Amino acid sequence: MPIRLGFEPMADGTYQNLILHDVSKATIDHDIDVFLKHEFERIKAERRLPPTWPDAKDIQHLVQMAAPLFIFAATVLPLL
């Protein structure tokens, strides 16, 4: 069965086209920051790391290194 049969038509106004190149740097930075913090909390719990790990400056540095490539953040995490 073709996968397209599992989708129904959407009514006008229920979706919005998004051009990723038009997303602001602030939005991208925020999204990467939220993702990293969430993943660091998971790692911290699994490995019983101190509550202060990682330092906020370290997270900010990773955000700056990653932006605008979300895949950078996703690739770095398993290496920690």
Buried (B, 14 or more C-beta within 10 A) or exposed (E): EEEEEEEEEEEEEEEEEEEEEEEEEEEBBEBBBEBBBEBBEEBBEEEEEEEEEBEEEEBEEBBEEBBBEBEBBBEBBEEE
